[in-house]
């Protein structure tokens, strides 16, 4: 039975959960329960997998930016030599580059009732002390839906359809943040390169000074860019949830599909907090992800419900996997243009899977309305059928090719 994706159905699913749902709030948990009930209602076995995470990653990023600004400022005011600031900033930039890579180590913190052994008890105690001083532990759930039974025993490919259901609001929109991150990194790298020369040649001082000012000018608004629970999150990411929900409905109604493909529906939370939900799932299920008898694929849907162009992001793997080829071929077969994308300063839920060696990518639709993401203007009136149609039909074609 051929799968026929209806963008109107996906849009209606998105509308149903488009309201503020910041991770750790009661609003988020209500939406998680609604999603679990919806999946159970169409025949899936559903589990809400709890996880905890330490929000110190966000705090660490703010501290790194502040420290970078301080280091540069000391050089610009003549307190320390330029070359000393350059060396210090280089260390910080390397730290900044890898800061969000620690998500897996901060997800699934040891629970006081489950920690076993002296070493783990000590680790739990140290983490608790650090949490008390630097941040807090936030509890949430991933919603995981699997097929109720296996009609066959032959090895099959396994597909994960993923979307995050949490939201956040921030004073700065994503496009502004991307520009600021680019300026911050370019300014930082430029300062690291030019500052040693400025110490040796006075003629290079204006260049190093300009790069230093760029670091300070870009860093200040990023430091002040806190988060709150004011965004309805229609585009980000009720639209991704809507697309995956509709795909889940279509797939479970196809006995033929179940004979040749296994799949899991995964709705993550804490995506807006450095991918903590996806990292927690990968950490909990790493043996399964690495031990499937058939190939494993992950398609993550994020912000797909707008009028715009369809993109895929396959960051995380050294070499593009089969899924990139399948996505390109599927889009061509459906007459849809899909382009590769790398958004500086953004994180997507396929990345923790890709870092584990799983063939994973994200589908995104980007248009004018995408500028409202992470603001209170991300409302259902901005959702558009064309975005759902593009992502949904490409996904259907990939599923059929798998």
ZAKOL-826865 format. One record per residue (C-alpha): residue number from 1; x, y, z; residue in three letters. Coordinates in nm, 4 decimals. Example, Ala and Ser with C-alpha at 12.3 -4.5 7.8 and 13.67 -1.06 7.14 Angstrom:
2
PT   pos         xx         yy         zz   code
PT     1     1.2300    -0.4500     0.7800    ALA
PT     2     1.3670    -0.1060     0.7140    SER
***
This chain:
402
PT   pos         xx         yy         zz   code
PT     1     0.0000     0.0000     0.0000    UNK
PT     2     0.1507     0.3290    -0.1107    UNK
PT     3     0.1718     0.5929     0.1606    UNK
PT     4    -0.0142     0.9138     0.0771    UNK
PT     5     0.0968     1.2073     0.2877    UNK
PT     6    -0.1742     1.4677     0.3532    UNK
PT     7    -0.0172     1.8011     0.4600    UNK
PT     8    -0.3509     1.9219     0.5977    UNK
PT     9    -0.3575     1.6375     0.8510    UNK
PT    10     0.0004     1.7164     0.9575    UNK
PT    11    -0.0884     2.0834     0.9953    UNK
PT    12    -0.3868     2.0009     1.2178    UNK
PT    13    -0.1662     1.7831     1.4385    UNK
PT    14     0.0763     2.0749     1.4698    UNK
PT    15    -0.1981     2.3187     1.5653    UNK
PT    16    -0.3108     2.0879     1.8462    UNK
PT    17     0.0127     2.1299     2.0450    UNK
PT    18     0.1168     2.4828     1.9417    UNK
PT    19     0.1453     2.6482     2.2815    UNK
PT    20     0.4365     2.7325     2.5143    UNK
PT    21     0.5993     2.4141     2.6477    UNK
PT    22     0.9410     2.4915     2.7903    UNK
PT    23     1.1262     2.1850     2.9164    UNK
PT    24     1.0702     2.1210     3.2841    UNK
PT    25     0.7315     2.2965     3.2973    UNK
PT    26     0.3861     2.1477     3.3509    UNK
PT    27     0.2925     2.2639     2.9984    UNK
PT    28     0.5640     2.0430     2.8514    UNK
PT    29     0.4449     1.7370     3.0407    UNK
PT    30     0.0831     1.7879     2.9329    UNK
PT    31     0.1935     1.7907     2.5686    UNK
PT    32     0.4040     1.4774     2.6241    UNK
PT    33     0.0972     1.2991     2.7624    UNK
PT    34    -0.1121     1.4136     2.4669    UNK
PT    35     0.1436     1.2807     2.2195    UNK
PT    36     0.1658     0.9490     2.4015    UNK
PT    37    -0.2141     0.9123     2.3951    UNK
PT    38    -0.2273     0.9996     2.0271    UNK
PT    39     0.0294     0.7340     1.9377    UNK
PT    40    -0.1377     0.4736     2.1569    UNK
PT    41    -0.4670     0.5547     1.9905    UNK
PT    42    -0.3391     0.4508     1.6478    UNK
PT    43    -0.1850     0.1253     1.7727    UNK
PT    44     0.1676     0.1907     1.8979    UNK
PT    45     0.3282     0.0701     2.2182    UNK
PT    46     0.4336     0.3905     2.3894    UNK
PT    47     0.6758     0.4598     2.6717    UNK
PT    48     0.7653     0.7886     2.8346    UNK
PT    49     1.1356     0.7529     2.9093    UNK
PT    50     1.2462     0.9839     3.1918    UNK
PT    51     1.5804     1.1567     3.1877    UNK
PT    52     1.7526     1.4315     3.3795    UNK
PT    53     2.0101     1.6802     3.2652    UNK
PT    54     2.2255     1.9475     3.4141    UNK
PT    55     2.1775     2.2871     3.2503    UNK
PT    56     2.5411     2.3812     3.3054    UNK
PT    57     2.6120     2.3731     2.9295    UNK
PT    58     2.4185     2.6954     2.8772    UNK
PT    59     2.5854     2.8515     3.1791    UNK
PT    60     2.9271     2.7424     3.0515    UNK
PT    61     2.8638     2.9037     2.7121    UNK
PT    62     2.7716     3.2337     2.8773    UNK
PT    63     3.0843     3.2180     3.0943    UNK
PT    64     3.3012     3.1396     2.7924    UNK
PT    65     3.1648     3.4366     2.5990    UNK
PT    66     3.2089     3.6658     2.8998    UNK
PT    67     3.5636     3.5433     2.9521    UNK
PT    68     3.6447     3.5939     2.5833    UNK
PT    69     3.5175     3.9516     2.6048    UNK
PT    70     3.7247     4.0107     2.9179    UNK
PT    71     4.0430     3.8689     2.7641    UNK
PT    72     4.0035     4.0829     2.4543    UNK
PT    73     3.9134     4.3898     2.6597    UNK
PT    74     4.2300     4.3547     2.8686    UNK
PT    75     4.4371     4.3630     2.5504    UNK
PT    76     4.2483     4.6552     2.3961    UNK
PT    77     4.2954     4.8627     2.7119    UNK
PT    78     4.6657     4.7756     2.7327    UNK
PT    79     4.6452     4.5793     3.0578    UNK
PT    80     4.8018     4.2657     2.9065    UNK
PT    81     5.0090     4.2177     2.5887    UNK
PT    82     4.8213     4.1278     2.2726    UNK
PT    83     5.0010     3.7957     2.2311    UNK
PT    84     4.8982     3.6834     2.5818    UNK
PT    85     4.5347     3.7602     2.5056    UNK
PT    86     4.5616     3.5803     2.1720    UNK
PT    87     4.6924     3.2619     2.3327    UNK
PT    88     4.4257     3.2714     2.6036    UNK
PT    89     4.1479     3.3337     2.3554    UNK
PT    90     4.2638     3.0456     2.1364    UNK
PT    91     4.2210     2.8062     2.4296    UNK
PT    92     3.8738     2.9460     2.4967    UNK
PT    93     3.7660     2.9184     2.1323    UNK
PT    94     3.8672     2.5533     2.1287    UNK
PT    95     3.6675     2.5010     2.4473    UNK
PT    96     3.3686     2.6855     2.3025    UNK
PT    97     3.3808     2.4705     1.9900    UNK
PT    98     3.3424     2.1523     2.1927    UNK
PT    99     3.1191     2.2844     2.4709    UNK
PT   100     2.7899     2.1409     2.3451    UNK
PT   101     2.9573     1.8091     2.2658    UNK
PT   102     2.9417     1.7269     2.6368    UNK
PT   103     2.5619     1.6892     2.6217    UNK
PT   104     2.5816     1.3108     2.6491    UNK
PT   105     2.7882     1.3294     2.9677    UNK
PT   106     2.5413     1.5725     3.1262    UNK
PT   107     2.2296     1.3770     3.0298    UNK
PT   108     2.1009     1.0974     3.2536    UNK
PT   109     2.2644     1.2203     3.5723    UNK
PT   110     2.3086     0.9479     3.8360    UNK
PT   111     1.9941     0.9152     4.0434    UNK
PT   112     2.0471     0.8966     4.4178    UNK
PT   113     1.8377     0.5790     4.4359    UNK
PT   114     2.0132     0.4054     4.1469    UNK
PT   115     2.3801     0.4917     4.1927    UNK
PT   116     2.5858     0.1849     4.2721    UNK
PT   117     2.9454     0.1585     4.3858    UNK
PT   118     3.1739     0.3966     4.5699    UNK
PT   119     3.3026     0.5654     4.2528    UNK
PT   120     2.9549     0.6401     4.1202    UNK
PT   121     2.8380     0.7613     4.4606    UNK
PT   122     3.1354     0.9956     4.4735    UNK
PT   123     3.0617     1.1180     4.1216    UNK
PT   124     2.6999     1.1773     4.2125    UNK
PT   125     2.8041     1.3728     4.5218    UNK
PT   126     3.0480     1.5906     4.3248    UNK
PT   127     2.7904     1.6570     4.0548    UNK
PT   128     2.5327     1.7519     4.3150    UNK
PT   129     2.7712     2.0050     4.4671    UNK
PT   130     2.8535     2.1522     4.1259    UNK
PT   131     2.4854     2.1656     4.0318    UNK
PT   132     2.4061     2.3540     4.3521    UNK
PT   133     2.6663     2.6147     4.2624    UNK
PT   134     2.6506     2.6366     3.8825    UNK
PT   135     2.3059     2.5279     3.7696    UNK
PT   136     2.0171     2.2949     3.8294    UNK
PT   137     1.8949     1.9509     3.7344    UNK
PT   138     1.5901     1.9478     3.5064    UNK
PT   139     1.3716     1.6395     3.4633    UNK
PT   140     1.1840     1.5547     3.1451    UNK
PT   141     1.0668     1.2663     2.9225    UNK
PT   142     1.1206     1.1366     2.5718    UNK
PT   143     0.8102     0.9833     2.4136    UNK
PT   144     0.9035     0.6577     2.2389    UNK
PT   145     0.6583     0.4606     2.0233    UNK
PT   146     0.7318     0.1155     1.8823    UNK
PT   147     0.5365    -0.1420     1.6842    UNK
PT   148     0.3207    -0.3758     1.8958    UNK
PT   149     0.4495    -0.6933     1.7304    UNK
PT   150     0.6931    -0.8207     1.4719    UNK
PT   151     0.5284    -1.0080     1.1819    UNK
PT   152     0.8623    -1.1508     1.0701    UNK
PT   153     1.2054    -1.2471     1.2016    UNK
PT   154     1.4234    -1.1645     0.9020    UNK
PT   155     1.6766    -0.8839     0.9575    UNK
PT   156     1.5280    -0.5494     0.8563    UNK
PT   157     1.6356    -0.1943     0.8240    UNK
PT   158     1.5280     0.0198     1.1177    UNK
PT   159     1.4087     0.3772     1.0736    UNK
PT   160     1.3765     0.6350     1.3506    UNK
PT   161     1.1443     0.9291     1.2839    UNK
PT   162     1.2332     1.2043     1.5286    UNK
PT   163     1.1006     1.5477     1.6276    UNK
PT   164     1.1342     1.7527     1.9449    UNK
PT   165     0.8278     1.8832     2.1242    UNK
PT   166     0.9774     2.1392     2.3656    UNK
PT   167     0.9957     2.5144     2.3028    UNK
PT   168     1.1719     2.8221     2.4317    UNK
PT   169     1.1506     3.1953     2.3726    UNK
PT   170     1.4442     3.4354     2.3586    UNK
PT   171     1.4869     3.8087     2.2949    UNK
PT   172     1.7078     3.7420     1.9921    UNK
PT   173     1.5668     3.5487     1.6979    UNK
PT   174     1.7630     3.2664     1.5331    UNK
PT   175     1.8827     3.4737     1.2319    UNK
PT   176     2.0201     3.7417     1.4653    UNK
PT   177     2.1899     3.4792     1.6825    UNK
PT   178     2.3470     3.3134     1.3788    UNK
PT   179     2.4903     3.6476     1.2631    UNK
PT   180     2.6238     3.7214     1.6107    UNK
PT   181     2.7841     3.3764     1.6411    UNK
PT   182     2.9498     3.4216     1.3015    UNK
PT   183     3.0813     3.7656     1.4010    UNK
PT   184     3.1986     3.6257     1.7349    UNK
PT   185     3.3929     3.3396     1.5770    UNK
PT   186     3.5333     3.5430     1.2887    UNK
PT   187     3.6311     3.8199     1.5277    UNK
PT   188     3.7848     3.5703     1.7685    UNK
PT   189     3.9843     3.3909     1.5016    UNK
PT   190     4.0895     3.7220     1.3480    UNK
PT   191     4.2065     3.8450     1.6871    UNK
PT   192     4.4003     3.5237     1.7561    UNK
PT   193     4.5828     3.5622     1.4218    UNK
PT   194     4.6408     3.9370     1.4250    UNK
PT   195     4.7125     3.9975     1.7946    UNK
PT   196     5.0620     3.8331     1.7957    UNK
PT   197     5.1504     4.0431     1.4911    UNK
PT   198     5.0246     4.3534     1.6735    UNK
PT   199     5.2687     4.2759     1.9550    UNK
PT   200     5.5562     4.2809     1.7062    UNK
PT   201     5.4402     4.5446     1.4553    UNK
PT   202     5.2521     4.8576     1.5567    UNK
PT   203     5.0932     4.8751     1.2132    UNK
PT   204     4.8873     4.5649     1.2935    UNK
PT   205     4.7366     4.7098     1.6109    UNK
PT   206     4.4330     4.8677     1.4351    UNK
PT   207     4.3487     4.5336     1.2743    UNK
PT   208     4.3685     4.3423     1.6030    UNK
PT   209     4.1728     4.6210     1.7724    UNK
PT   210     3.8931     4.5945     1.5158    UNK
PT   211     3.8674     4.2157     1.5547    UNK
PT   212     3.8633     4.2588     1.9324    UNK
PT   213     3.5793     4.5090     1.9155    UNK
PT   214     3.3845     4.2619     1.7002    UNK
PT   215     3.4191     3.9967     1.9729    UNK
PT   216     3.2902     4.2346     2.2384    UNK
PT   217     3.0083     4.3740     2.0228    UNK
PT   218     2.8810     4.0259     1.9261    UNK
PT   219     2.9319     3.8699     2.2668    UNK
PT   220     2.7387     4.1250     2.4734    UNK
PT   221     2.3903     4.0574     2.3269    UNK
PT   222     2.4512     3.6804     2.3307    UNK
PT   223     2.5289     3.6917     2.7029    UNK
PT   224     2.2037     3.8808     2.7681    UNK
PT   225     1.9958     3.6437     2.5536    UNK
PT   226     1.8154     3.4428     2.8222    UNK
PT   227     1.5195     3.2111     2.7644    UNK
PT   228     1.1568     3.1953     2.8804    UNK
PT   229     0.8310     3.0073     2.8174    UNK
PT   230     0.6490     3.2499     2.5846    UNK
PT   231     0.6797     3.0951     2.2381    UNK
PT   232     0.3873     2.8848     2.1062    UNK
PT   233     0.6466     2.7006     1.8979    UNK
PT   234     0.4189     2.6380     1.5999    UNK
PT   235     0.7046     2.6247     1.3510    UNK
PT   236     0.9657     2.5117     1.6051    UNK
PT   237     0.8682     2.2416     1.6445    UNK
PT   238     0.4979     2.1642     1.6443    UNK
PT   239     0.5329     2.1407     1.2674    UNK
PT   240     0.7937     1.8633     1.2966    UNK
PT   241     0.5726     1.6803     1.5454    UNK
PT   242     0.2745     1.7131     1.3099    UNK
PT   243     0.4665     1.5690     1.0163    UNK
PT   244     0.5981     1.2722     1.2176    UNK
PT   245     0.2583     1.2016     1.3755    UNK
PT   246     0.0958     1.1798     1.0343    UNK
PT   247     0.3755     0.9590     0.9011    UNK
PT   248     0.3341     0.7347     1.2060    UNK
PT   249    -0.0377     0.7005     1.1317    UNK
PT   250     0.0235     0.6137     0.7682    UNK
PT   251     0.3001     0.3631     0.8353    UNK
PT   252     0.1216     0.1561     1.0989    UNK
PT   253    -0.1714     0.1124     0.8581    UNK
PT   254     0.0553    -0.0610     0.6037    UNK
PT   255     0.1058    -0.4358     0.6736    UNK
PT   256     0.3292    -0.4587     0.3661    UNK
PT   257     0.5632    -0.1960     0.5076    UNK
PT   258     0.6001    -0.3838     0.8359    UNK
PT   259     0.7181    -0.6934     0.6498    UNK
PT   260     1.0288    -0.5148     0.5248    UNK
PT   261     1.0950    -0.2289     0.7674    UNK
PT   262     1.1045    -0.1668     1.1423    UNK
PT   263     1.0600     0.1808     1.2810    UNK
PT   264     1.0495     0.3831     1.6000    UNK
PT   265     0.8745     0.7150     1.6568    UNK
PT   266     1.0757     0.9352     1.8920    UNK
PT   267     0.9525     1.2677     2.0289    UNK
PT   268     1.2384     1.4235     2.2249    UNK
PT   269     1.2393     1.7028     2.4767    UNK
PT   270     1.5190     1.9398     2.5829    UNK
PT   271     1.6316     1.9841     2.2229    UNK
PT   272     1.6445     2.3547     2.2985    UNK
PT   273     1.8924     2.2786     2.5793    UNK
PT   274     2.1838     2.1474     2.3724    UNK
PT   275     2.0024     1.8327     2.2501    UNK
PT   276     1.9789     1.6790     2.5962    UNK
PT   277     1.6751     1.4623     2.5143    UNK
PT   278     1.8301     1.3097     2.2029    UNK
PT   279     2.1610     1.2640     2.3858    UNK
PT   280     1.9788     1.0865     2.6691    UNK
PT   281     1.8022     0.8539     2.4275    UNK
PT   282     2.1236     0.7677     2.2429    UNK
PT   283     2.3050     0.7030     2.5692    UNK
PT   284     2.0255     0.4796     2.6992    UNK
PT   285     1.9888     0.2834     2.3735    UNK
PT   286     2.3428     0.2849     2.2366    UNK
PT   287     2.3678    -0.0959     2.2389    UNK
PT   288     2.0525    -0.1201     2.0271    UNK
PT   289     2.1642     0.1505     1.7875    UNK
PT   290     2.4949    -0.0264     1.7337    UNK
PT   291     2.3595    -0.3807     1.7432    UNK
PT   292     2.0639    -0.3817     1.5034    UNK
PT   293     2.0697    -0.6756     1.2635    UNK
PT   294     1.9873    -0.4402     0.9774    UNK
PT   295     2.0985    -0.0868     0.8914    UNK
PT   296     1.9751     0.1990     1.1138    UNK
PT   297     1.8566     0.5352     0.9806    UNK
PT   298     1.7367     0.8501     1.1568    UNK
PT   299     1.5312     1.1295     1.0007    UNK
PT   300     1.4731     1.4287     1.2265    UNK
PT   301     1.2082     1.6884     1.1402    UNK
PT   302     1.2578     2.0452     1.2612    UNK
PT   303     1.0680     2.3573     1.1563    UNK
PT   304     0.9282     2.2016     0.8402    UNK
PT   305     0.5861     2.3700     0.8365    UNK
PT   306     0.6623     2.6994     0.6615    UNK
PT   307     0.6451     2.8287     0.3074    UNK
PT   308     1.0048     2.8056     0.1943    UNK
PT   309     1.2830     2.5830     0.0650    UNK
PT   310     1.3539     2.2324     0.1881    UNK
PT   311     1.6994     2.1545     0.3259    UNK
PT   312     1.8778     1.8614     0.4849    UNK
PT   313     2.1493     1.8836     0.7482    UNK
PT   314     2.3730     1.5774     0.7850    UNK
PT   315     2.6332     1.7113     1.0282    UNK
PT   316     2.7897     1.4693     1.2728    UNK
PT   317     2.9302     1.2042     1.0390    UNK
PT   318     3.2709     1.2256     0.8752    UNK
PT   319     3.1329     1.0951     0.5470    UNK
PT   320     2.7752     1.1398     0.4175    UNK
PT   321     2.5761     0.8197     0.4595    UNK
PT   322     2.3290     0.6382     0.2389    UNK
PT   323     2.0473     0.8514     0.3774    UNK
PT   324     2.1791     1.1628     0.2045    UNK
PT   325     2.1749     0.9819    -0.1290    UNK
PT   326     1.8261     0.8460    -0.0645    UNK
PT   327     1.6995     1.1905     0.0327    UNK
PT   328     1.8359     1.3483    -0.2827    UNK
PT   329     1.6927     1.0728    -0.5002    UNK
PT   330     1.3568     1.0887    -0.3227    UNK
PT   331     1.3314     1.4643    -0.3672    UNK
PT   332     1.4181     1.4358    -0.7366    UNK
PT   333     1.1600     1.1607    -0.7865    UNK
PT   334     0.8914     1.3806    -0.6269    UNK
PT   335     0.9947     1.6930    -0.8159    UNK
PT   336     1.1079     1.8688    -0.4979    UNK
PT   337     1.4296     2.0655    -0.4625    UNK
PT   338     1.6320     1.9824    -0.1518    UNK
PT   339     1.9609     2.1450    -0.0612    UNK
PT   340     2.2337     2.0724     0.1954    UNK
PT   341     2.2553     2.3124     0.4873    UNK
PT   342     2.4956     2.3897     0.7706    UNK
PT   343     2.3602     2.6504     1.0116    UNK
PT   344     2.6382     2.7984     1.2250    UNK
PT   345     2.5472     2.8083     1.5928    UNK
PT   346     2.2477     2.5738     1.5660    UNK
PT   347     2.2030     2.2197     1.6940    UNK
PT   348     1.9666     1.9514     1.5637    UNK
PT   349     1.8495     1.6243     1.7161    UNK
PT   350     2.0052     1.3987     1.4517    UNK
PT   351     2.3553     1.4983     1.5677    UNK
PT   352     2.3841     1.2743     1.8799    UNK
PT   353     2.2844     0.9777     1.6607    UNK
PT   354     2.5326     1.0712     1.3888    UNK
PT   355     2.8136     1.1013     1.6429    UNK
PT   356     2.7441     0.7398     1.7372    UNK
PT   357     2.7935     0.6365     1.3752    UNK
PT   358     2.4222     0.6123     1.2874    UNK
PT   359     2.3171     0.7281     0.9410    UNK
PT   360     2.1169     1.0370     1.0395    UNK
PT   361     2.0026     1.3716     0.9046    UNK
PT   362     1.7507     1.6469     0.9674    UNK
PT   363     1.4903     1.7864     0.7278    UNK
PT   364     1.4143     2.1576     0.7606    UNK
PT   365     1.2069     2.4068     0.5651    UNK
PT   366     1.3338     2.7629     0.5805    UNK
PT   367     1.1336     3.0642     0.4684    UNK
PT   368     1.0527     3.4157     0.5753    UNK
PT   369     0.8372     3.2923     0.8648    UNK
PT   370     1.1352     3.1040     1.0093    UNK
PT   371     1.2602     3.4356     1.1464    UNK
PT   372     0.9919     3.4148     1.4166    UNK
PT   373     1.1362     3.0961     1.5692    UNK
PT   374     1.2068     3.1318     1.9443    UNK
PT   375     0.9798     3.4364     1.9674    UNK
PT   376     0.6184     3.4809     2.0765    UNK
PT   377     0.5335     3.5397     1.7095    UNK
PT   378     0.5893     3.1710     1.6211    UNK
PT   379     0.2146     3.1060     1.5943    UNK
PT   380    -0.0124     2.8728     1.3974    UNK
PT   381    -0.1124     3.1406     1.1471    UNK
PT   382     0.2408     3.1162     1.0031    UNK
PT   383     0.2171     2.7430     0.9299    UNK
PT   384     0.1923     2.6592     0.5600    UNK
PT   385     0.0847     2.3451     0.3775    UNK
PT   386     0.3697     2.3641     0.1270    UNK
PT   387     0.6342     2.3087     0.3920    UNK
PT   388     0.4554     2.0035     0.5317    UNK
PT   389     0.4033     1.8708     0.1791    UNK
PT   390     0.7699     1.8986     0.0822    UNK
PT   391     0.9106     1.7324     0.3936    UNK
PT   392     0.6329     1.4728     0.4142    UNK
PT   393     0.6521     1.3614     0.0529    UNK
PT   394     1.0312     1.3365     0.0558    UNK
PT   395     1.0097     1.1292     0.3736    UNK
PT   396     0.7469     0.9005     0.2235    UNK
PT   397     0.9631     0.8426    -0.0819    UNK
PT   398     1.2660     0.7645     0.1360    UNK
PT   399     1.0580     0.5208     0.3421    UNK
PT   400     0.9379     0.3404     0.0315    UNK
PT   401     1.2933     0.3188    -0.1029    UNK
PT   402     1.4151     0.1770     0.2271    UNK
***
